[in-house]
Amino acid sequence: MKEINEENIEKIENLAEHHDEDGARREMRELHPADIAELFDHLDVDEAEWLFNLIDDNEKKADVLMELDEEDRKKILEGMDPEQIGHYIDLLDTDDAVDLIQELDEEDRDEVIQHIDDMEQAGDIVDLLQYDEDTAGGLMGTEMIEVNENMSMPECIKEMRRQAEDLDDIYYVYVVDNDQRLKGILPLKKMVTHPSVSKIKHVMESNPVSVRTDTPIEDVAIDFEKYDLVAMPVIDSIGRLVGQITVDDVMDEVREQSERDYQLASGISSDIDAADSVFAQTKARLPWLLIGIIGGIVNSVILTGFEAQIAAVTVLAIFIPLIGGTGGNVGVQASAIVVQGLANGKLELRNAGRQIGREVIVALMNAVVISGVVLAYVLCTQPGAWAVALAVAASLFCVVIFATVFGTLVPLTLERLKINPALATGPFIQITNDVVGLLIYVAMSTWMLKMIPLHP
């Protein structure tokens, strides 16, 4: 298969524009499903649907469907009846089939499942739909090779051959007992080095790394990275083997989660991309912008009560952006470290106290350096203005401490409340620290001006 490039894209766009079916069909035949899906990004809905229908291999069509972005896939599926969708689902692995069905409207799901020809496949899909999509059960597939621990090696090889006929890829051979409980993994090397072993349970690798069906996807991803796995067995509450998760599925989930977290941290309230409609993008961006406006209004109210001091000592106004900007930056840094720790498993809620203590020490060190630098700067540029210098330096010291502790506590609290802690790295932290920082600056400046004369 050839890779897609600008020349291919222009050629296929021209074929679609002139509805050259023979030429387009030849081009589709030579492209990988992922490249066809990428190509659809350059076409309108009608052209994409026209090209999709020209793919002459139904398995390839099914693969293209799964490679498409969710919005593009939805548009293609809208042009199909339930029988057609059921036919393509029949050609997919169960994990992909479940993902596709979950994107359909509730009223369409049952009708589509009824049109799946393979009853075993349909039964597996119905079972998998019962799991939360953000757990190992919702991510796993049922396509795998499993053999009984009491089989001899020749029996095992024969059984593997039988099961392999229906599989696209083989990652591991799972060994189970008579009650379907996972007992181990049989490395392919053992088949070569122990061809006449009496029972495979004597050469299998016992106690393999596995996850339960209710394990969150984030924990599954951590295990894959920790143990360098390409696949992982999934067991139920009593240890029975029910499926496996492959590394490609985990990578897709990690990428999607990273995109969601990045958008959330940027103040985008829902999952969107550059191709979404203007209305969808506006709806996703507007909420936090409005909250930011509210924060700005609160700041203006605070400054209204500070007018007399600013009028008397205009230099105080110069450092207002510095106070707000420093608080926002420090808070985002602290929350980003905590969110990253929670995501990669290096920080757990039971160790939250230790993390808070560490962040307080870091905050004190940063606060001393930052306030010292600013104190020196103000005294150099405003000789003798000790009240202003001390007000700015002391405010920065307090703001750095507050922003660090606040930026640490918020994601930990959100994690405990089962809310995505990535929310804490976005506008919420910046707006809050901006408002609180300004309050600290106003209070500190007012107090310093009372205690210390402006000029000696």
N, C-alpha and C positions, 0 to 999 in steps of 0.2 A: 504494500500500500504506500502511496506517496503522501508526503506531508503537505498541508495546505500553506499557500503563500499568497501574496498580493496578486500575482498573475492568475492563480486558480480562482481567487475570489472574483476578480474582474470578469474572467471568462464565464463563470457560472452565473454571475449577475446578468451578463449579456444573454446567456442561454435562457434564463428565466424570463427576461424582458421580452424575448422573441418566442417564448414557449417552444423551444426546440427540445422535444421530449427525448429523442434518440441521443442527442449530444449530452443532455443533462443526465440521462440514465447511465451513460458510460462514465461520466465524471463521478457520479455517486458510487459507482461500483468500485472505483479505485481509492476512495477516501475512507479513512478510519471513522467510526461513529463519533468519536470526540471531535474530529475535524469537521464533520458535517454539522454537528451541533454548534461549533464556533462559527461556521459559515452562516447559519441562520440568523446570527446577530446582525448581519449586514443586509438582511432582506426584510421586506414587510411581511405581514401575516399571510397574505394570499400567496405570495411567492414561496414562502417557507412551506406552506401546506402543499402547494403544487409539487415542490421538490421532494417532500417527504413521501408523497404517494408514488413517486417514480422509483423509489428504492425497491429493488426486486427481491430482496432477501428479508423475509419477515423477522428473523432473529436480529438482523442488523437494524431493522426498524425499531424493534424493541430496545436495543442498546442505545440508539440515537435518542429515543424518548428519555431515557434515564440520564443521558449526558446533557440534555437541555437545561437551561435555567428554569426555575419553577414557573415563572410567568410565561415563558415561551412554551413550556410543556402544556400549561393550562390552555393556552390558545389553540394548540394542535389538538388536544383532547376534546375541546368544545366542538370540533368538527366531526367527531366520531360518535357512533351509537354505542351503547353498553356492550353489545356483542363483539364489536371490533376491539374495544378496550380489553375485554376479557380474553380475547385471543392473544393480544400482545403480552398481557400479564402472565399468561400460560407459559410464555417463552423466557420469562425472567427468573432469576434466583428469588427465593422467598423474601429475603431482606429488601431487595429492590422493589418487588411486587407490593410489599406492605407499604413502603414509602410512597409509591404511586397511588395506591388506594386511599391512603390517608389524606392525599391532596384533593380527593373528590368530595363533592357535597354528600352529606349524610344520606340523603334519599337515593343517591346513585350507587352507593357502595354495595348494598345487598344485591342489586340487579346485576352489577358487573361481576360479582363473585359467582352468581348463578350461571354465568356464561363461561366460566373457566372449565375447560374440558377435563383436565387432570384432577380427579376428585381428591387424590392425596395432596396435591399442591393446594387445592382450595381449602382443605382441612387445615393444613399447616398455616396458611394465611389467616384463617379465622382465629386460630390459636394465638398467632403472633400479634394480631390486632388488639388482643386483650391487655398487652403490656404497654406501659407508659413509654412514649416514643423517646423520652430522655433517659431511658435506662438500658441496661445490657439486653434485656428481653426485647425491647423495641428496636434494637440495632442488629441483633443476631439473625443469621440465616440457618436453615435446617439442612442445607446441602453439605454433607461431610461423610467420611468413611468411618464406620465404627465396627469393631469386631469383638467377639466374646473372649474373655481371658482364658477360657479352657480350650480354645482352638489350638491345633498344632500349626506349625508354620505353613505347611502345604495347604491346609484348610483355610488359613488366614489369607494367603495369597489368592486363592480361588475366590474367596468372598470379596476381597478388594477389587479384583477384576470385574466381578459382577456389579458392584456398586459404582465403580469408576466410569461405567458406560454412560451414566446420567450426569456426570460432573464435568464442569469446565476446568476446574483447578483442584489440585490435591495439596493440602498444606501439611496435615498430620493424619496419622491413623490413631483413632481413639479406642481405647480398650475399656470395655464395660463388663460388669458381672451379669448374672442371670436376672437381676432386678433392674438393669439398665443404669446402675450407679457407675459413675466414672471412676476407674481404677488407675489408669495410666495412659501413657502415649507410647506407641511403638515406632521408634526411629527406623527409617528405611535401611540404614546401615545394618541394623540387626537382622534384616531379612537375608542379607548377603553373607554375613559372618556366622549366623546361626540357622542354616537352612533346614536342619533336621531336629530342631528343638521340640521336645514333647508338648509343651504348652507355652504359649506366648507370655503368660503371666510371669514366667521365670526370667524373661529378658526385657520386659517392658520397663519404661521409666515411671516409677510410681509417684503419686502425689504431684501431678502437674499443676502449674499455675492456672487457676480458673476463677471465674466470677459467677455470682448468683444473678438470677434474672432481674432482681430489683436493684442491682448496683448502678449508681449514677454514671452517666457517660464520662463525666470528668474523671472519675476514679478509674474507669476502664482505660482511658487514654494514659493516665499516669502509669498503670501497670505495663502497658505496651512499651512505653519508653523505658521504664525501669528494668524490665527483663528482656528487652530487645526481641520482641515477639513478632511473628508475621501472622499468627492466628491464635485465638484463645478459646478454649471450651467454655460453654455456659451451662451451669447446672441449676436445678430447682432447689427448693428449700430442704429436700431430703437427699440431695447429692446426685440425682439422676441427670444424665446428659441430655440436654434438650436442644442444643444448637452450638454454633461457633460464630465468633466475630473475627473478621479479617482486617488486616492493617489498612487496606484501602478505605474501608468503611469508617474506621477511626479517624483517618486523616481528613476525610470529607467532613466529619462532624467537628473536628478541631478547627478546620478552616472556617466553617460556618459560624462556630462559636466565637472565634477570633474576630470575624467580621462584625458580628452582633455587638461584641464588647467594645470594639473600636467605635462603632457608630454611637453606642450608648455613652461612651466616654466623651464623644464629640457633641453630645446634646441632641442626638437624633433618636426619637422615641420609638421608632419601629424599623423593621428590616426593609431597607430600600436600596436600589442601585441607580446608576446613572441613566439607565434606560426607562425607569419608571415615569409615569405621567407627572405633569407639573402639579396637579392636585395632590397626588400621593406624596410627592416630595415636600410640598408645602405643609401638608398635614403632619408629616413626620418631624419637620424642623420647627414649626411654629410654637409648640408648647413651651420648650425651654427658652425660646427667645422672649416670649411673653413673661415668663418667670424672671428672666434677666431684666426686663423693663421694670418689673415690680421692685427688684433689688435696686435698680437705679433710682427709682422714685423714693425708696426708703433712704438711700444715701443723700438725696437732695433735701429730704426733710431733716436729716441729721445736720447737714451743713447749714440749713436755715437757722438753726439754733446756735451756730458757731460763727455767724456773720460778724458779730461785734469783735471777736478775737481776730478774725482774718482782716477786718478793716483796720484794726490797730496794728497788727503785725502781719503784713501781707506775705512775708516769706513763708508763713505757715502753709499757705495754699500750694506752694511749690512741691511740697513733699506728700501731698495727698495721693497722687498716682503711685508713688513709691511704696506707700504703706499698703494700698490695695493690691498692687502687683506682686509684692513680696509674699503677702499672705496667701494669695491664690497659687503662686508657684510652689511654695513650701507645702501647702495642703495637698496639691496634686501629686507632688513627689512622694509624700508619705503614704497616700492612699494607693498610688500605683505600686509601691513596693509590697503593700499588704495584699492587694488584689492578685499580684503575680505570685506571691507565696501561697495564697489559697488555691490558685489555679494549678500550680505544679505540685501541690501536696507537701511543700516544705514548711508550711505554716498551718497549724491546726488550732481550732477554737480553744482547746484545752491548754494550749501554750500561749494564749492571747496576753496574759499578764506579763510574760517574759518579753514579748514583742513590744508592748506598750512601754515597759521599762527601758528597753534598748532605744526606742524612738525618743523618749524623754532625754536621755543622755545625748543623743545626736542633736536634738533640738537645742539643748543648752550650749553645746559647742558651737553650732551654727549661729545661735542668737548672740553669743559673745563676740564672735568675729564680725558679723554683719553690723551690729549696733556700734561696735568700736570703730569700724571703717566709716560709717555714716557720721558718727560723733566728730571724728577728726575732719571729715569733709566740711561739715557745717561750720565748725570753728575756723577753718581756713578761709571759707568763703564769706562768713558772717562773723568777723572777729568780735569777741565779747558777748555774742548772743547766746549766753549759756542756757537761758530758758528754752530757746528754740532747739538748740543742739541736744539738750537733755530730754526734751519732750519727744523729738524725733527718734533718738536712740532708744529711750525707754519704751516707746510705742512699738518700735521694730522688735525689741527684745520680747515683749509680751505677745506680739502678733506671731512671731516665729514659734514660740512655745505653744500658743493656742492652736495655730494652724496645723502643727505637727501632730498634736494629741488628737485634735478633731479629725484630721485626715486619716489617722490610724483607727480611731474608734468607729467611724461611720461604716467602712466596709466590713469590719468585724461584726457590727450590729446587723447590717443587712444580711450577712451570711447566716447569722443565727436565726433571722426571720425568714430565711429561704428566699431572699430577694437577691437578684444578681448584683454582687458587690461592685461590678464595673461601673454601676451608676455613680459610685462615690468618686470616680476619677474625672467626672465631667463638670458641667456647669454648676451642679449642686454645691460642690466644695468651693468653687471659685466665687460664686455669688455670696455664700454664707461668710466666707473669710473676708470678702470685700466689705460687707456690712459690719461685721464684728470688728475688723481692723479699723474702720473709720470711727466706730464708737470708742475704741480704745484710744485712738489718736486725739479725738475731741476731748475725752475725759483727761488724758495725760497732759495735753497742752493747756487746758484750762487750769489744772492744778499747778503746773510748773510756772505759769505766768503769775499766778497768785503768790507763789512761794519765793520766786526769784525775780528781781527786777530785770527788765529787758537789757538795760545797759548798766554797768557798774558806776 
